[in-house]
C-alpha cells in the first residue's frame, strides 16, 4: 500500500526537521558536510550569506532534472522538503541553542540525524535535491546503491572544503559524512522497502 497524503506530509515535516537539526549542529561546530548542503556551507562560510537561503537557491537547477527523470510528484515533494529545510535552518537557532557541543559528538550525531532525515524523505518519495536526486535516479535506473553514490560525491565536495579548514575539523567533517552515508547505505534498499 502506498503512503497516504497525511503520512507523506508527516514524513516531509519530520525528515526535513531531522536534517535541519543536524545541519545546525554542523554549523555550530564549524564543520562541513557533503552534497548540495556542503556546497551551501561553502558559500555560507565564505560569503556570510543566509545558509537557509543558499540551500534553497542552490537546489533550483535540479528540479528540472528531477521533473523530467523522476516524475512530477517526486519533484514537488522534493521542492517542499528543501523549502522546509531552508525554513527550519533559519528558525531552529531561535528555538534551540548549544551551551556546549563537543565537536566529535556533533560530527557523529549530525551525520546520523541527517542520514535518518534523508532516509525518511526517500521513503516518502522525496529528497533534498541536488546530489540526492542524482543518487536516487542512479539507483532507480542503474541499480547503484544511493548511499554509495552519495558517499562518492560527498568525498569530492569535502576534499574541496578541506582546503578551507584545519585538519582536525576536516577529519571531523569526514566522520560526519561517513555517519550520514552509513545510515543511508545500510537502511535504504529498494528491494527491501515497499512503501511508496
LUMZADREN-264185 format. One line per 8 residues: number of its first residue (from 1); for each residue x, y, z of N, C-alpha, C. Coordinates in nm, 4 decimals, decimal comma. Each point is the difference from the previous one (the first is absolute). Layout:
# residues N
NUM> X/Y/Z/X/Y/Z/X/Y/Z  ...
END
This chain:
# residues 196
1> 0,0841/-0,1186/0,0000/-0,0841/0,1186/0,0000/0,0884/0,1247/0,0000  -0,0293/0,0951/-0,0867/0,0781/0,1248/0,0014/-0,0335/0,0821/0,1249  0,0903/0,0896/0,0339/-0,0254/0,0897/0,1119/-0,1177/0,0912/-0,0324  -0,0754/0,0356/0,1031/-0,1086/0,0959/-0,0174/0,0597/0,1407/-0,0080  -0,0808/0,0956/-0,0417/0,0457/0,1392/-0,0067/0,0413/0,0490/0,1389  -0,0761/-0,0373/0,1032/0,0329/0,0407/0,1363/0,1334/-0,0601/0,0443  0,0226/-0,1262/-0,0340/0,1278/-0,0634/0,0335/0,1155/0,0689/-0,0722  -0,0202/0,0371/-0,1268/0,1042/0,0707/-0,0741/0,0301/0,1365/0,0602
9> -0,1035/0,0728/0,0408/0,0204/0,1311/0,0623/0,0801/-0,0157/0,1290  -0,0381/-0,0982/0,0823/0,0751/-0,0276/0,1234/0,1438/-0,0353/-0,0324  0,0226/-0,0800/-0,1037/0,1352/-0,0390/-0,0385/0,0839/0,1188/-0,0442  -0,0588/0,0899/-0,0786/0,0730/0,1184/-0,0454/0,0336/0,0925/0,1170  -0,0986/0,0241/0,0876/0,0230/0,0873/0,1151/0,1070/-0,0564/0,0932  -0,0065/-0,1307/0,0264/0,0936/-0,0636/0,0922/0,1381/-0,0155/-0,0622  0,0059/-0,0499/-0,1228/0,1293/-0,0200/-0,0651/0,0772/0,1294/-0,0140  -0,0670/0,1063/-0,0444/0,0664/0,1294/-0,0167/0,0454/0,0561/0,1357
17> -0,0778/-0,0245/0,1055/0,0378/0,0479/0,1335/0,1240/-0,0723/0,0512  0,0068/-0,1315/-0,0183/0,1185/-0,0756/0,0408/0,1239/0,0533/-0,0712  -0,0128/0,0214/-0,1308/0,1132/0,0504/-0,0777/0,0397/0,1389/0,0491  -0,0979/0,0867/0,0224/0,0284/0,1368/0,0439/0,0712/0,0025/0,1345  -0,0395/-0,0865/0,0922/0,0675/-0,0053/0,1299/0,1453/-0,0427/-0,0181  0,0232/-0,0992/-0,0863/0,1368/-0,0413/-0,0290/0,0807/0,1113/-0,0643  -0,0601/0,0710/-0,0948/0,0684/0,1118/-0,0669/0,0367/0,1081/0,1018  -0,0907/0,0288/0,0925/0,0287/0,1011/0,1032/0,1136/-0,0452/0,0916
25> 0,0081/-0,1303/0,0281/0,1104/-0,0511/0,0813/0,1318/0,0125/-0,0759  -0,0003/-0,0314/-0,1287/0,1209/0,0181/-0,0814/0,0433/0,1468/0,0011  -0,0960/0,0888/-0,0186/0,0317/0,1439/-0,0036/0,0553/0,0461/0,1338  -0,0616/-0,0439/0,1097/0,0454/0,0398/0,1341/0,1443/-0,0448/0,0257  0,0358/-0,1188/-0,0509/0,1354/-0,0532/0,0190/0,0959/0,0456/-0,1097  -0,0481/0,0839/-0,0932/0,0800/0,0506/-0,1132/0,0551/-0,1132/-0,0850  -0,0851/-0,1004/-0,0254/0,0378/-0,1145/-0,0822/-0,0672/0,0107/-0,1367  0,0412/-0,0873/-0,0897/-0,0570/-0,0062/-0,1340/-0,0724/-0,1318/-0,0171
33> -0,0805/-0,0074/-0,1033/-0,0604/-0,1262/-0,0401/0,0037/-0,0050/-0,1520  -0,0502/-0,1090/-0,0557/0,0044/-0,0150/-0,1451/-0,1300/0,0419/-0,0663  -0,0150/-0,0390/-0,1249/-0,1212/0,0282/-0,0760/-0,0200/0,1476/-0,0260  -0,1199/0,0338/-0,0417/-0,0303/0,1403/-0,0254/0,0028/0,0802/0,1304  -0,0250/-0,0667/0,1125/0,0114/0,0679/0,1292/0,1451/0,0394/0,0244  0,0933/-0,0857/-0,0390/0,1416/0,0320/0,0125/0,0387/0,1199/-0,0846  -0,0537/0,0073/-0,1210/0,0253/0,1153/-0,0864/-0,0586/0,1257/0,0643  -0,1205/-0,0135/0,0573/-0,0626/0,1145/0,0682/0,0844/0,0445/0,1188
41> 0,0578/-0,0966/0,0743/0,0888/0,0357/0,1104/0,1202/0,0787/-0,0500  0,0605/-0,0417/-0,1116/0,1146/0,0714/-0,0560/-0,0367/0,1457/-0,0278  -0,1149/0,0212/-0,0659/-0,0450/0,1360/-0,0318/-0,0284/0,0778/0,1291  -0,0664/-0,0645/0,0936/-0,0349/0,0629/0,1286/0,1250/0,0439/0,0758  0,0982/-0,0895/0,0121/0,1218/0,0322/0,0734/0,0830/0,1067/-0,0711  0,0072/-0,0076/-0,1328/0,0835/0,0937/-0,0755/-0,0613/0,1392/-0,0118  -0,1333/0,0056/-0,0203/-0,0649/0,1279/-0,0273/-0,0864/0,0518/0,1147  -0,0239/-0,0839/0,1003/-0,0833/0,0413/0,1118/-0,1472/0,0132/-0,0344
49> -0,0427/-0,0652/-0,1071/-0,1400/0,0057/-0,0417/-0,0864/-0,0927/0,0846  -0,1289/0,0165/-0,0089/-0,0958/-0,0840/0,0720/0,0114/-0,1440/-0,0481  0,0269/-0,0923/0,0926/0,0144/-0,1410/-0,0372/-0,1307/-0,0549/-0,0570  -0,1122/0,0319/0,0622/-0,1293/-0,0470/-0,0495/-0,0295/0,0514/-0,1396  0,0291/0,1274/-0,0244/-0,0224/0,0578/-0,1325/0,0861/-0,0642/-0,1063  0,1270/-0,0231/0,0322/0,0909/-0,0636/-0,0960/-0,0451/-0,1430/-0,0282  -0,0425/-0,0719/0,1041/-0,0499/-0,1367/-0,0186/-0,1151/-0,0036/-0,1000  -0,0898/0,0960/0,0121/-0,1164/0,0019/-0,0886/0,0409/0,0314/-0,1438
57> 0,0799/0,1038/-0,0175/0,0370/0,0466/-0,1346/0,0878/-0,1016/-0,0724  0,0928/-0,0607/0,0712/0,0962/-0,0907/-0,0640/-0,0680/-0,1252/-0,0567  -0,1168/-0,0336/0,0516/-0,0716/-0,1188/-0,0471/-0,0890/0,0265/-0,1209  -0,0252/0,1263/-0,0330/-0,0931/0,0325/-0,1079/0,0310/-0,0703/-0,1328  0,1268/-0,0060/-0,0448/0,0259/-0,0650/-0,1294/-0,0336/-0,1488/-0,0033  0,0015/-0,0652/0,1159/-0,0229/-0,1442/0,0030/-0,1470/-0,0374/-0,0159  -0,0905/0,0961/0,0206/-0,1422/-0,0324/-0,0114/-0,0393/-0,0340/-0,1433  0,0591/0,0666/-0,0959/-0,0312/-0,0303/-0,1405/0,0414/-0,1424/-0,0336
65> 0,1182/-0,0400/0,0469/0,0465/-0,1373/-0,0229/-0,0930/-0,0992/0,0693  -0,0326/0,0270/0,1246/-0,0887/-0,0888/0,0752/-0,1368/-0,0119/-0,0647  -0,0544/0,1126/-0,0488/-0,1313/0,0013/-0,0650/-0,0006/-0,0918/-0,1216  0,1078/0,0058/-0,0769/0,0088/-0,0773/-0,1237/0,0326/-0,1473/0,0247  0,0907/-0,0273/0,0932/0,0519/-0,1361/0,0178/-0,0675/-0,0796/0,1109  -0,0500/0,0665/0,1024/-0,0540/-0,0718/0,1154/-0,1482/0,0264/0,0242  -0,0601/0,0869/-0,0791/-0,1438/0,0209/0,0095/-0,0403/0,1255/0,0734  -0,1235/0,0395/-0,0257/-0,0531/0,1239/0,0555/-0,0199/-0,0080/0,1509
73> -0,0563/-0,1113/0,0457/-0,0295/-0,0124/0,1434/0,1283/0,0032/0,0819  0,1022/-0,0753/-0,0445/0,1289/-0,0003/0,0692/0,0577/0,1413/0,0063  -0,0073/0,0726/-0,1099/0,0577/0,1339/-0,0060/-0,0758/0,0977/0,0885  -0,1316/-0,0099/0,0019/-0,0803/0,0878/0,0861/0,0309/-0,0274/0,1477  0,0085/-0,1282/0,0360/0,0330/-0,0349/0,1386/0,1409/0,0480/0,0357  0,0924/-0,0130/-0,0938/0,1372/0,0449/0,0239/0,0058/0,1510/0,0178  -0,0747/0,0726/-0,0831/-0,0074/0,1460/0,0130/-0,0517/0,0371/0,1390  -0,1035/-0,0708/0,0457/-0,0564/0,0260/0,1333/0,1018/-0,0326/0,1092
81> 0,0716/-0,1118/-0,0151/0,0990/-0,0404/0,1005/0,1139/0,1014/0,0096  0,0486/0,0474/-0,1140/0,1082/0,0987/-0,0003/-0,0497/0,1328/0,0584  -0,1223/0,0382/-0,0334/-0,0579/0,1213/0,0576/-0,0108/-0,0097/0,1512  -0,0460/-0,1159/0,0490/-0,0090/-0,0210/0,1448/0,1377/0,0036/0,0646  0,0966/-0,0662/-0,0624/0,1357/-0,0007/0,0542/0,0543/0,1422/0,0102  -0,0162/0,0774/-0,1059/0,0492/0,1383/-0,0004/-0,0645/0,0814/0,1108  -0,1297/-0,0182/0,0190/-0,0722/0,0708/0,1061/0,0457/-0,0455/0,1386  0,0084/-0,1311/0,0193/0,0424/-0,0539/0,1300/0,1408/0,0481/0,0376
89> 0,0915/0,0019/-0,0976/0,1388/0,0402/0,0273/0,0054/0,1440/0,0514  -0,0906/0,0829/-0,0487/-0,0038/0,1386/0,0471/-0,0732/0,0137/0,1339  -0,1002/-0,0856/0,0248/-0,0796/0,0111/0,1225/0,0600/-0,0720/0,1202  0,0672/-0,1131/-0,0228/0,0491/-0,0799/0,1122/0,0903/0,0770/0,0967  0,0903/0,0877/-0,0473/0,0822/0,0740/0,0970/-0,0816/0,0889/0,0944  -0,1251/0,0310/-0,0359/-0,0875/0,0759/0,0895/-0,0634/-0,0909/0,1048  -0,0062/-0,1292/-0,0309/-0,0669/-0,0955/0,0878/0,0953/-0,0805/0,0866  0,1239/-0,0167/-0,0478/0,0950/-0,0832/0,0734/0,1402/0,0573/-0,0162
97> 0,0744/0,0016/0,1114/0,1399/0,0416/-0,0050/0,0827/-0,1049/0,0735  0,1297/0,0022/-0,0241/0,0894/-0,0971/0,0614/0,0983/0,0732/0,0903  -0,0125/-0,0207/0,1319/0,0962/0,0592/0,0927/0,1350/-0,0698/-0,0146  -0,0032/-0,1291/-0,0250/0,1217/-0,0775/-0,0251/-0,0335/-0,1089/-0,1008  0,0796/-0,0095/-0,1055/-0,0201/-0,1026/-0,1023/0,1363/-0,0562/-0,0368  0,0286/-0,1194/0,0495/0,1266/-0,0651/-0,0313/0,0092/-0,0239/-0,1506  0,1093/0,0394/-0,0652/0,0095/-0,0124/-0,1460/-0,0087/-0,1441/-0,0505  0,0553/-0,0959/0,0749/-0,0073/-0,1405/-0,0429/-0,1446/-0,0479/0,0058
105> -0,0679/0,0315/0,1112/-0,1407/-0,0359/0,0115/-0,0826/0,0694/-0,1086  0,0299/0,1282/-0,0249/-0,0731/0,0750/-0,1023/0,0144/-0,0666/-0,1358  0,1213/-0,0412/-0,0348/0,0226/-0,0646/-0,1298/-0,0806/-0,1289/-0,0125  0,0084/-0,0848/0,1021/-0,0714/-0,1283/-0,0046/-0,1515/0,0185/0,0051  -0,0479/0,0776/0,0976/-0,1446/0,0152/0,0181/-0,0627/0,0722/-0,1181  0,0656/0,1047/-0,0474/-0,0538/0,0725/-0,1155/-0,0045/-0,0901/-0,1222  0,1060/-0,0786/-0,0211/0,0006/-0,0932/-0,1128/-0,1133/-0,1008/0,0093  -0,0203/-0,0549/0,1191/-0,1080/-0,0981/0,0191/-0,1376/0,0639/-0,0188
113> -0,0181/0,1207/0,0539/-0,1285/0,0693/-0,0154/-0,0294/0,0309/-0,1473  0,0996/0,0522/-0,0703/-0,0202/0,0340/-0,1410/-0,0265/-0,1252/-0,0819  0,0770/-0,1054/0,0242/-0,0222/-0,1252/-0,0720/-0,1389/-0,0559/0,0244  -0,0450/0,0039/0,1259/-0,1348/-0,0488/0,0336/-0,1067/0,0866/-0,0663  0,0201/0,1317/0,0027/-0,0957/0,0903/-0,0649/-0,0090/-0,0240/-0,1493  0,1148/-0,0185/-0,0647/0,0005/-0,0285/-0,1443/-0,0694/-0,1325/-0,0277  0,0252/-0,0991/0,0846/-0,0647/-0,1304/-0,0161/-0,1521/0,0124/0,0108  -0,0485/0,0777/0,0969/-0,1443/0,0219/0,0140/-0,0549/0,0650/-0,1272
121> 0,0696/0,1010/-0,0509/-0,0461/0,0683/-0,1203/-0,0025/-0,0936/-0,1202  0,1040/-0,0799/-0,0164/0,0044/-0,0950/-0,1123/-0,1166/-0,0965/0,0086  -0,0290/-0,0477/0,1198/-0,1089/-0,0967/0,0162/-0,1375/0,0618/-0,0223  -0,0061/0,1314/-0,0012/-0,1262/0,0678/-0,0309/0,0048/0,0653/-0,1372  0,0912/-0,0477/-0,0834/0,0041/0,0444/-0,1395/0,0519/0,1401/-0,0196  0,0935/0,0440/0,0858/0,0579/0,1341/-0,0111/0,1496/-0,0088/0,0223  0,0654/0,1118/-0,0145/0,1428/0,0089/0,0296/0,0300/0,1431/0,0414  0,1287/0,0288/0,0173/0,0400/0,1374/0,0293/0,0646/0,0630/-0,1211
129> -0,0377/-0,0492/-0,1172/0,0484/0,0586/-0,1239/0,1423/-0,0387/-0,0307  0,0576/0,0685/-0,0961/0,1398/-0,0131/-0,0350/0,0530/-0,1408/-0,0087  0,0968/-0,0281/0,0850/0,0698/-0,1284/0,0000/-0,0966/-0,1151/0,0259  -0,0956/0,0198/0,0891/-0,0934/-0,1079/0,0318/-0,0874/-0,0342/-0,1201  -0,0400/0,1005/-0,0784/-0,0763/-0,0268/-0,1222/0,0818/-0,0894/-0,0924  0,1278/0,0324/-0,0158/0,0867/-0,0807/-0,0858/0,0157/-0,1414/0,0548  0,0172/-0,0123/0,1326/0,0181/-0,1313/0,0615/-0,1244/-0,0873/-0,0172  -0,1182/0,0585/0,0225/-0,1251/-0,0755/-0,0160/-0,0198/-0,0388/-0,1463
137> 0,0289/0,0913/-0,0913/-0,0123/-0,0278/-0,1433/0,0909/-0,1163/-0,0402  0,1249/0,0014/0,0440/0,0933/-0,1073/-0,0360/-0,0386/-0,1328/0,0644  -0,0613/0,0051/0,1197/-0,0464/-0,1248/0,0612/-0,1168/-0,0573/-0,0801  -0,0917/0,0876/-0,0433/-0,1167/-0,0477/-0,0746/0,0357/-0,0487/-0,1397  0,0952/0,0670/-0,0658/0,0295/-0,0331/-0,1390/0,1141/-0,0993/-0,0171  0,0967/0,0011/0,0930/0,1172/-0,0857/-0,0170/0,0210/-0,0973/0,1134  -0,0817/0,0106/0,1048/0,0130/-0,0915/0,1122/0,1147/0,0335/0,0941  0,0603/0,1175/-0,0159/0,1077/0,0409/0,0896/-0,0600/0,0396/0,1341
145> 0,0602/-0,0429/0,1096/-0,0509/0,0335/0,1325/0,0096/0,1501/0,0228  -0,1112/0,0616/0,0407/-0,0060/0,1452/0,0191/0,1051/0,0486/0,0997  0,0207/-0,0751/0,1082/0,0983/0,0395/0,1004/0,1418/0,0016/-0,0538  0,0315/-0,0976/-0,0863/0,1349/-0,0059/-0,0574/0,0236/0,1156/-0,0970  -0,1003/0,0304/-0,0807/0,0118/0,1116/-0,0946/0,0186/0,1304/0,0771  -0,0834/0,0193/0,1020/0,0080/0,1228/0,0776/0,1353/0,0107/0,0698  0,0520/-0,1127/0,0511/0,1281/0,0021/0,0695/0,1128/0,0430/-0,0940  -0,0022/-0,0483/-0,1234/0,1048/0,0356/-0,0963/-0,0043/0,1493/-0,0330
153> -0,1191/0,0524/-0,0242/-0,0131/0,1426/-0,0326/0,0354/0,0861/0,1215  -0,0421/-0,0445/0,1175/0,0325/0,0738/0,1226/0,1511/0,0086/0,0202  0,0711/-0,1073/-0,0327/0,1459/-0,0010/0,0168/0,0640/0,1106/-0,0841  -0,0484/0,0189/-0,1214/0,0537/0,1046/-0,0878/-0,0268/0,1382/0,0600  -0,1238/0,0225/0,0447/-0,0354/0,1308/0,0572/0,0810/0,0267/0,1271  0,0183/-0,1030/0,0831/0,0753/0,0183/0,1240/0,1475/0,0267/-0,0269  0,0542/-0,0589/-0,1052/0,1393/0,0289/-0,0355/0,0185/0,1488/-0,0307  -0,0979/0,0580/-0,0675/0,0052/0,1440/-0,0281/-0,0103/0,0797/0,1306
161> -0,0896/-0,0425/0,0876/-0,0194/0,0705/0,1274/0,1234/-0,0088/0,0891  0,0741/-0,1103/-0,0101/0,1163/-0,0190/0,0861/0,1059/0,1071/-0,0216  0,0024/0,0580/-0,1176/0,0970/0,1068/-0,0275/-0,0316/0,1262/0,0799  -0,1218/0,0088/0,0531/-0,0428/0,1206/0,0702/0,0012/-0,0124/0,1519  0,0381/-0,1157/0,0520/-0,0063/-0,0192/0,1446/0,1237/-0,0740/0,0480  0,0128/-0,0135/0,1321/0,1159/-0,0717/0,0542/-0,0224/-0,1511/-0,0066  0,1080/-0,0748/0,0206/-0,0041/-0,1460/-0,0147/-0,0986/-0,0649/0,0969  -0,0070/0,0512/0,1246/-0,0896/-0,0582/0,1003/-0,1460/0,0115/-0,0439
169> -0,0403/0,1202/-0,0414/-0,1384/0,0196/-0,0440/-0,0273/-0,0759/-0,1293  0,0988/-0,0109/-0,0850/-0,0159/-0,0759/-0,1245/-0,0273/-0,1466/0,0306  0,0765/-0,0568/0,0940/-0,0208/-0,1410/0,0360/-0,1348/-0,0209/0,0681  -0,0398/0,0947/0,0835/-0,1315/-0,0109/0,0639/-0,1124/0,0114/-0,1029  0,0179/0,0867/-0,0989/-0,0992/0,0120/-0,1078/-0,0102/-0,1306/-0,0764  0,1128/-0,0641/-0,0235/0,0019/-0,1296/-0,0679/-0,0712/-0,1059/0,0840  0,0205/0,0039/0,1313/-0,0688/-0,0924/0,0901/-0,1518/0,0202/-0,0080  -0,0433/0,1251/-0,0022/-0,1430/0,0291/-0,0121/-0,0571/-0,0501/-0,1315
177> 0,0743/0,0195/-0,1093/-0,0457/-0,0472/-0,1313/-0,0076/-0,1521/-0,0027  0,0955/-0,0653/0,0657/-0,0022/-0,1464/0,0063/-0,1229/-0,0485/0,0752  -0,0295/0,0619/0,1154/-0,1170/-0,0391/0,0790/-0,1287/0,0201/-0,0805  -0,0102/0,1133/-0,0690/-0,1167/0,0313/-0,0823/-0,0217/-0,1075/-0,1071  0,1052/-0,0276/-0,0747/-0,0127/-0,0934/-0,1117/-0,0137/-0,1446/0,0452  0,0545/-0,0317/0,1166/-0,0164/-0,1350/0,0530/-0,1464/-0,0295/0,0289  -0,0695/0,0967/0,0582/-0,1436/-0,0174/0,0285/-0,0762/-0,0290/-0,1290  0,0281/0,0759/-0,1047/-0,0711/-0,0190/-0,1263/0,0394/-0,1321/-0,0659
185> 0,1297/-0,0296/-0,0041/0,0473/-0,1210/-0,0666/-0,0541/-0,1266/0,0666  -0,0057/-0,0010/0,1323/-0,0456/-0,1185/0,0723/-0,1522/-0,0136/-0,0037  -0,0710/0,1119/0,0058/-0,1455/-0,0051/0,0173/-0,0823/0,0221/-0,1249  0,0602/0,0462/-0,1079/-0,0808/0,0234/-0,1201/0,0319/-0,1026/-0,1069  -0,0900/-0,0959/-0,0124/0,0099/-0,0986/-0,1062/-0,1371/-0,0074/-0,0659  -0,0051/0,0331/-0,1276/-0,1280/0,0011/-0,0707/-0,0662/-0,1370/0,0016  0,0815/-0,1066/0,0057/-0,0575/-0,1358/-0,0014/-0,0495/-0,0443/0,1362  0,0253/0,0808/0,1043/-0,0458/-0,0366/0,1347/-0,1152/0,0852/0,0493
193> -0,0138/0,1200/-0,0533/-0,1025/0,0918/0,0488/-0,1056/0,0167/-0,1062  -0,1263/-0,0225/0,0368/-0,1063/-0,0013/-0,0992/-0,0971/0,1152/0,0123  0,0212/0,0918/0,0922/-0,0872/0,1165/0,0097/0,0230/0,0928/-0,1194  -0,1018/0,0685/-0,0438/0,0162/0,0895/-0,1158/-0,0242/0,1422/0,0432
END
